[in-house]
């Protein structure tokens, strides 16, 4: 929608208004989604092999309460 001239603020407002979970979206996030979409058109940003390796690494650094910690 951003490529069609719809302002990120409008996209964020629509995403927020229709969120069944009550999520709130910012214009910055809407722009980031557009960037991710653009990347996805040319290549898979995080290939399956990389995703699995990141998940495996993350599971290896669990916190004391069982929560995962940032890698």
Phi and psi restraints in degrees (range 20) as a CNS / XPLOR table:
assign (resid 1 and name C) (resid 2 and name N)
       (resid 2 and name CA) (resid 2 and name C) 1.0 -61.1 20.0 2
assign (resid 2 and name N) (resid 2 and name CA)
       (resid 2 and name C) (resid 3 and name N) 1.0 -35.9 20.0 2
assign (resid 2 and name C) (resid 3 and name N)
       (resid 3 and name CA) (resid 3 and name C) 1.0 -68.2 20.0 2
assign (resid 3 and name N) (resid 3 and name CA)
       (resid 3 and name C) (resid 4 and name N) 1.0 -18.4 20.0 2
assign (resid 3 and name C) (resid 4 and name N)
       (resid 4 and name CA) (resid 4 and name C) 1.0 -92.6 20.0 2
assign (resid 4 and name N) (resid 4 and name CA)
       (resid 4 and name C) (resid 5 and name N) 1.0 5.2 20.0 2
assign (resid 4 and name C) (resid 5 and name N)
       (resid 5 and name CA) (resid 5 and name C) 1.0 93.3 20.0 2
assign (resid 5 and name N) (resid 5 and name CA)
       (resid 5 and name C) (resid 6 and name N) 1.0 6.9 20.0 2
assign (resid 5 and name C) (resid 6 and name N)
       (resid 6 and name CA) (resid 6 and name C) 1.0 -77.9 20.0 2
assign (resid 6 and name N) (resid 6 and name CA)
       (resid 6 and name C) (resid 7 and name N) 1.0 126.7 20.0 2
assign (resid 6 and name C) (resid 7 and name N)
       (resid 7 and name CA) (resid 7 and name C) 1.0 -65.0 20.0 2
assign (resid 7 and name N) (resid 7 and name CA)
       (resid 7 and name C) (resid 8 and name N) 1.0 143.7 20.0 2
assign (resid 7 and name C) (resid 8 and name N)
       (resid 8 and name CA) (resid 8 and name C) 1.0 -56.7 20.0 2
assign (resid 8 and name N) (resid 8 and name CA)
       (resid 8 and name C) (resid 9 and name N) 1.0 -32.9 20.0 2
assign (resid 8 and name C) (resid 9 and name N)
       (resid 9 and name CA) (resid 9 and name C) 1.0 -63.2 20.0 2
assign (resid 9 and name N) (resid 9 and name CA)
       (resid 9 and name C) (resid 10 and name N) 1.0 -36.6 20.0 2
assign (resid 9 and name C) (resid 10 and name N)
       (resid 10 and name CA) (resid 10 and name C) 1.0 -71.3 20.0 2
assign (resid 10 and name N) (resid 10 and name CA)
       (resid 10 and name C) (resid 11 and name N) 1.0 -42.7 20.0 2
assign (resid 10 and name C) (resid 11 and name N)
       (resid 11 and name CA) (resid 11 and name C) 1.0 -61.3 20.0 2
assign (resid 11 and name N) (resid 11 and name CA)
       (resid 11 and name C) (resid 12 and name N) 1.0 -45.1 20.0 2
assign (resid 11 and name C) (resid 12 and name N)
       (resid 12 and name CA) (resid 12 and name C) 1.0 -62.8 20.0 2
assign (resid 12 and name N) (resid 12 and name CA)
       (resid 12 and name C) (resid 13 and name N) 1.0 -41.3 20.0 2
assign (resid 12 and name C) (resid 13 and name N)
       (resid 13 and name CA) (resid 13 and name C) 1.0 -63.2 20.0 2
assign (resid 13 and name N) (resid 13 and name CA)
       (resid 13 and name C) (resid 14 and name N) 1.0 -41.0 20.0 2
assign (resid 13 and name C) (resid 14 and name N)
       (resid 14 and name CA) (resid 14 and name C) 1.0 -67.3 20.0 2
assign (resid 14 and name N) (resid 14 and name CA)
       (resid 14 and name C) (resid 15 and name N) 1.0 -43.6 20.0 2
assign (resid 14 and name C) (resid 15 and name N)
       (resid 15 and name CA) (resid 15 and name C) 1.0 -60.9 20.0 2
assign (resid 15 and name N) (resid 15 and name CA)
       (resid 15 and name C) (resid 16 and name N) 1.0 -42.3 20.0 2
assign (resid 15 and name C) (resid 16 and name N)
       (resid 16 and name CA) (resid 16 and name C) 1.0 -65.3 20.0 2
assign (resid 16 and name N) (resid 16 and name CA)
       (resid 16 and name C) (resid 17 and name N) 1.0 -44.7 20.0 2
assign (resid 16 and name C) (resid 17 and name N)
       (resid 17 and name CA) (resid 17 and name C) 1.0 -65.0 20.0 2
assign (resid 17 and name N) (resid 17 and name CA)
       (resid 17 and name C) (resid 18 and name N) 1.0 -30.1 20.0 2
assign (resid 17 and name C) (resid 18 and name N)
       (resid 18 and name CA) (resid 18 and name C) 1.0 -103.3 20.0 2
assign (resid 18 and name N) (resid 18 and name CA)
       (resid 18 and name C) (resid 19 and name N) 1.0 5.8 20.0 2
assign (resid 18 and name C) (resid 19 and name N)
       (resid 19 and name CA) (resid 19 and name C) 1.0 -70.9 20.0 2
assign (resid 19 and name N) (resid 19 and name CA)
       (resid 19 and name C) (resid 20 and name N) 1.0 118.1 20.0 2
assign (resid 19 and name C) (resid 20 and name N)
       (resid 20 and name CA) (resid 20 and name C) 1.0 -72.7 20.0 2
assign (resid 20 and name N) (resid 20 and name CA)
       (resid 20 and name C) (resid 21 and name N) 1.0 -17.7 20.0 2
assign (resid 20 and name C) (resid 21 and name N)
       (resid 21 and name CA) (resid 21 and name C) 1.0 -99.8 20.0 2
assign (resid 21 and name N) (resid 21 and name CA)
       (resid 21 and name C) (resid 22 and name N) 1.0 1.8 20.0 2
assign (resid 21 and name C) (resid 22 and name N)
       (resid 22 and name CA) (resid 22 and name C) 1.0 77.4 20.0 2
assign (resid 22 and name N) (resid 22 and name CA)
       (resid 22 and name C) (resid 23 and name N) 1.0 20.4 20.0 2
assign (resid 22 and name C) (resid 23 and name N)
       (resid 23 and name CA) (resid 23 and name C) 1.0 -70.9 20.0 2
assign (resid 23 and name N) (resid 23 and name CA)
       (resid 23 and name C) (resid 24 and name N) 1.0 148.9 20.0 2
assign (resid 23 and name C) (resid 24 and name N)
       (resid 24 and name CA) (resid 24 and name C) 1.0 -113.9 20.0 2
assign (resid 24 and name N) (resid 24 and name CA)
       (resid 24 and name C) (resid 25 and name N) 1.0 132.2 20.0 2
assign (resid 24 and name C) (resid 25 and name N)
       (resid 25 and name CA) (resid 25 and name C) 1.0 -115.5 20.0 2
assign (resid 25 and name N) (resid 25 and name CA)
       (resid 25 and name C) (resid 26 and name N) 1.0 144.5 20.0 2
assign (resid 25 and name C) (resid 26 and name N)
       (resid 26 and name CA) (resid 26 and name C) 1.0 -105.0 20.0 2
assign (resid 26 and name N) (resid 26 and name CA)
       (resid 26 and name C) (resid 27 and name N) 1.0 163.4 20.0 2
assign (resid 26 and name C) (resid 27 and name N)
       (resid 27 and name CA) (resid 27 and name C) 1.0 -61.7 20.0 2
assign (resid 27 and name N) (resid 27 and name CA)
       (resid 27 and name C) (resid 28 and name N) 1.0 -37.8 20.0 2
assign (resid 27 and name C) (resid 28 and name N)
       (resid 28 and name CA) (resid 28 and name C) 1.0 -61.4 20.0 2
assign (resid 28 and name N) (resid 28 and name CA)
       (resid 28 and name C) (resid 29 and name N) 1.0 -41.4 20.0 2
assign (resid 28 and name C) (resid 29 and name N)
       (resid 29 and name CA) (resid 29 and name C) 1.0 -65.5 20.0 2
assign (resid 29 and name N) (resid 29 and name CA)
       (resid 29 and name C) (resid 30 and name N) 1.0 -40.6 20.0 2
assign (resid 29 and name C) (resid 30 and name N)
       (resid 30 and name CA) (resid 30 and name C) 1.0 -61.0 20.0 2
assign (resid 30 and name N) (resid 30 and name CA)
       (resid 30 and name C) (resid 31 and name N) 1.0 -39.1 20.0 2
assign (resid 30 and name C) (resid 31 and name N)
       (resid 31 and name CA) (resid 31 and name C) 1.0 -66.1 20.0 2
assign (resid 31 and name N) (resid 31 and name CA)
       (resid 31 and name C) (resid 32 and name N) 1.0 -39.1 20.0 2
assign (resid 31 and name C) (resid 32 and name N)
       (resid 32 and name CA) (resid 32 and name C) 1.0 -64.6 20.0 2
assign (resid 32 and name N) (resid 32 and name CA)
       (resid 32 and name C) (resid 33 and name N) 1.0 -38.4 20.0 2
assign (resid 32 and name C) (resid 33 and name N)
       (resid 33 and name CA) (resid 33 and name C) 1.0 -61.4 20.0 2
assign (resid 33 and name N) (resid 33 and name CA)
       (resid 33 and name C) (resid 34 and name N) 1.0 -40.3 20.0 2
assign (resid 33 and name C) (resid 34 and name N)
       (resid 34 and name CA) (resid 34 and name C) 1.0 -63.4 20.0 2
assign (resid 34 and name N) (resid 34 and name CA)
       (resid 34 and name C) (resid 35 and name N) 1.0 -41.5 20.0 2
assign (resid 34 and name C) (resid 35 and name N)
       (resid 35 and name CA) (resid 35 and name C) 1.0 -62.4 20.0 2
assign (resid 35 and name N) (resid 35 and name CA)
       (resid 35 and name C) (resid 36 and name N) 1.0 -43.2 20.0 2
assign (resid 35 and name C) (resid 36 and name N)
       (resid 36 and name CA) (resid 36 and name C) 1.0 -63.4 20.0 2
assign (resid 36 and name N) (resid 36 and name CA)
       (resid 36 and name C) (resid 37 and name N) 1.0 -43.2 20.0 2
assign (resid 36 and name C) (resid 37 and name N)
       (resid 37 and name CA) (resid 37 and name C) 1.0 -58.1 20.0 2
assign (resid 37 and name N) (resid 37 and name CA)
       (resid 37 and name C) (resid 38 and name N) 1.0 -46.2 20.0 2
assign (resid 37 and name C) (resid 38 and name N)
       (resid 38 and name CA) (resid 38 and name C) 1.0 -59.1 20.0 2
assign (resid 38 and name N) (resid 38 and name CA)
       (resid 38 and name C) (resid 39 and name N) 1.0 -43.9 20.0 2
assign (resid 38 and name C) (resid 39 and name N)
       (resid 39 and name CA) (resid 39 and name C) 1.0 -62.0 20.0 2
assign (resid 39 and name N) (resid 39 and name CA)
       (resid 39 and name C) (resid 40 and name N) 1.0 -40.6 20.0 2
assign (resid 39 and name C) (resid 40 and name N)
       (resid 40 and name CA) (resid 40 and name C) 1.0 -65.6 20.0 2
assign (resid 40 and name N) (resid 40 and name CA)
       (resid 40 and name C) (resid 41 and name N) 1.0 -24.2 20.0 2
assign (resid 40 and name C) (resid 41 and name N)
       (resid 41 and name CA) (resid 41 and name C) 1.0 -69.4 20.0 2
assign (resid 41 and name N) (resid 41 and name CA)
       (resid 41 and name C) (resid 42 and name N) 1.0 -25.9 20.0 2
assign (resid 41 and name C) (resid 42 and name N)
       (resid 42 and name CA) (resid 42 and name C) 1.0 -103.7 20.0 2
assign (resid 42 and name N) (resid 42 and name CA)
       (resid 42 and name C) (resid 43 and name N) 1.0 -29.6 20.0 2
assign (resid 42 and name C) (resid 43 and name N)
       (resid 43 and name CA) (resid 43 and name C) 1.0 -164.9 20.0 2
assign (resid 43 and name N) (resid 43 and name CA)
       (resid 43 and name C) (resid 44 and name N) 1.0 157.6 20.0 2
assign (resid 43 and name C) (resid 44 and name N)
       (resid 44 and name CA) (resid 44 and name C) 1.0 -74.7 20.0 2
assign (resid 44 and name N) (resid 44 and name CA)
       (resid 44 and name C) (resid 45 and name N) 1.0 114.7 20.0 2
assign (resid 44 and name C) (resid 45 and name N)
       (resid 45 and name CA) (resid 45 and name C) 1.0 -60.1 20.0 2
assign (resid 45 and name N) (resid 45 and name CA)
       (resid 45 and name C) (resid 46 and name N) 1.0 -36.4 20.0 2
assign (resid 45 and name C) (resid 46 and name N)
       (resid 46 and name CA) (resid 46 and name C) 1.0 -130.1 20.0 2
assign (resid 46 and name N) (resid 46 and name CA)
       (resid 46 and name C) (resid 47 and name N) 1.0 95.8 20.0 2
assign (resid 46 and name C) (resid 47 and name N)
       (resid 47 and name CA) (resid 47 and name C) 1.0 -60.4 20.0 2
assign (resid 47 and name N) (resid 47 and name CA)
       (resid 47 and name C) (resid 48 and name N) 1.0 157.4 20.0 2
assign (resid 47 and name C) (resid 48 and name N)
       (resid 48 and name CA) (resid 48 and name C) 1.0 -53.8 20.0 2
assign (resid 48 and name N) (resid 48 and name CA)
       (resid 48 and name C) (resid 49 and name N) 1.0 -44.7 20.0 2
assign (resid 48 and name C) (resid 49 and name N)
       (resid 49 and name CA) (resid 49 and name C) 1.0 -60.7 20.0 2
assign (resid 49 and name N) (resid 49 and name CA)
       (resid 49 and name C) (resid 50 and name N) 1.0 -42.1 20.0 2
assign (resid 49 and name C) (resid 50 and name N)
       (resid 50 and name CA) (resid 50 and name C) 1.0 -68.1 20.0 2
assign (resid 50 and name N) (resid 50 and name CA)
       (resid 50 and name C) (resid 51 and name N) 1.0 -43.1 20.0 2
assign (resid 50 and name C) (resid 51 and name N)
       (resid 51 and name CA) (resid 51 and name C) 1.0 -59.0 20.0 2
assign (resid 51 and name N) (resid 51 and name CA)
       (resid 51 and name C) (resid 52 and name N) 1.0 -45.0 20.0 2
assign (resid 51 and name C) (resid 52 and name N)
       (resid 52 and name CA) (resid 52 and name C) 1.0 -63.4 20.0 2
assign (resid 52 and name N) (resid 52 and name CA)
       (resid 52 and name C) (resid 53 and name N) 1.0 -40.4 20.0 2
assign (resid 52 and name C) (resid 53 and name N)
       (resid 53 and name CA) (resid 53 and name C) 1.0 -65.8 20.0 2
assign (resid 53 and name N) (resid 53 and name CA)
       (resid 53 and name C) (resid 54 and name N) 1.0 -41.2 20.0 2
assign (resid 53 and name C) (resid 54 and name N)
       (resid 54 and name CA) (resid 54 and name C) 1.0 -63.4 20.0 2
assign (resid 54 and name N) (resid 54 and name CA)
       (resid 54 and name C) (resid 55 and name N) 1.0 -42.9 20.0 2
assign (resid 54 and name C) (resid 55 and name N)
       (resid 55 and name CA) (resid 55 and name C) 1.0 -64.1 20.0 2
assign (resid 55 and name N) (resid 55 and name CA)
       (resid 55 and name C) (resid 56 and name N) 1.0 -43.1 20.0 2
assign (resid 55 and name C) (resid 56 and name N)
       (resid 56 and name CA) (resid 56 and name C) 1.0 -61.3 20.0 2
assign (resid 56 and name N) (resid 56 and name CA)
       (resid 56 and name C) (resid 57 and name N) 1.0 -45.4 20.0 2
assign (resid 56 and name C) (resid 57 and name N)
       (resid 57 and name CA) (resid 57 and name C) 1.0 -61.7 20.0 2
assign (resid 57 and name N) (resid 57 and name CA)
       (resid 57 and name C) (resid 58 and name N) 1.0 -42.5 20.0 2
assign (resid 57 and name C) (resid 58 and name N)
       (resid 58 and name CA) (resid 58 and name C) 1.0 -63.9 20.0 2
assign (resid 58 and name N) (resid 58 and name CA)
       (resid 58 and name C) (resid 59 and name N) 1.0 -40.4 20.0 2
assign (resid 58 and name C) (resid 59 and name N)
       (resid 59 and name CA) (resid 59 and name C) 1.0 -65.5 20.0 2
assign (resid 59 and name N) (resid 59 and name CA)
       (resid 59 and name C) (resid 60 and name N) 1.0 -22.2 20.0 2
assign (resid 59 and name C) (resid 60 and name N)
       (resid 60 and name CA) (resid 60 and name C) 1.0 -80.2 20.0 2
assign (resid 60 and name N) (resid 60 and name CA)
       (resid 60 and name C) (resid 61 and name N) 1.0 -6.3 20.0 2
assign (resid 60 and name C) (resid 61 and name N)
       (resid 61 and name CA) (resid 61 and name C) 1.0 -122.2 20.0 2
assign (resid 61 and name N) (resid 61 and name CA)
       (resid 61 and name C) (resid 62 and name N) 1.0 44.6 20.0 2
assign (resid 61 and name C) (resid 62 and name N)
       (resid 62 and name CA) (resid 62 and name C) 1.0 -66.8 20.0 2
assign (resid 62 and name N) (resid 62 and name CA)
       (resid 62 and name C) (resid 63 and name N) 1.0 144.9 20.0 2
assign (resid 62 and name C) (resid 63 and name N)
       (resid 63 and name CA) (resid 63 and name C) 1.0 -79.2 20.0 2
assign (resid 63 and name N) (resid 63 and name CA)
       (resid 63 and name C) (resid 64 and name N) 1.0 176.9 20.0 2
assign (resid 63 and name C) (resid 64 and name N)
       (resid 64 and name CA) (resid 64 and name C) 1.0 -64.5 20.0 2
assign (resid 64 and name N) (resid 64 and name CA)
       (resid 64 and name C) (resid 65 and name N) 1.0 -31.6 20.0 2
assign (resid 64 and name C) (resid 65 and name N)
       (resid 65 and name CA) (resid 65 and name C) 1.0 -93.2 20.0 2
assign (resid 65 and name N) (resid 65 and name CA)
       (resid 65 and name C) (resid 66 and name N) 1.0 9.9 20.0 2
assign (resid 65 and name C) (resid 66 and name N)
       (resid 66 and name CA) (resid 66 and name C) 1.0 90.4 20.0 2
assign (resid 66 and name N) (resid 66 and name CA)
       (resid 66 and name C) (resid 67 and name N) 1.0 -10.1 20.0 2
assign (resid 66 and name C) (resid 67 and name N)
       (resid 67 and name CA) (resid 67 and name C) 1.0 -74.3 20.0 2
assign (resid 67 and name N) (resid 67 and name CA)
       (resid 67 and name C) (resid 68 and name N) 1.0 146.5 20.0 2
assign (resid 67 and name C) (resid 68 and name N)
       (resid 68 and name CA) (resid 68 and name C) 1.0 -76.7 20.0 2
assign (resid 68 and name N) (resid 68 and name CA)
       (resid 68 and name C) (resid 69 and name N) 1.0 143.3 20.0 2
assign (resid 68 and name C) (resid 69 and name N)
       (resid 69 and name CA) (resid 69 and name C) 1.0 -100.7 20.0 2
assign (resid 69 and name N) (resid 69 and name CA)
       (resid 69 and name C) (resid 70 and name N) 1.0 156.3 20.0 2
assign (resid 69 and name C) (resid 70 and name N)
       (resid 70 and name CA) (resid 70 and name C) 1.0 -59.7 20.0 2
assign (resid 70 and name N) (resid 70 and name CA)
       (resid 70 and name C) (resid 71 and name N) 1.0 142.2 20.0 2
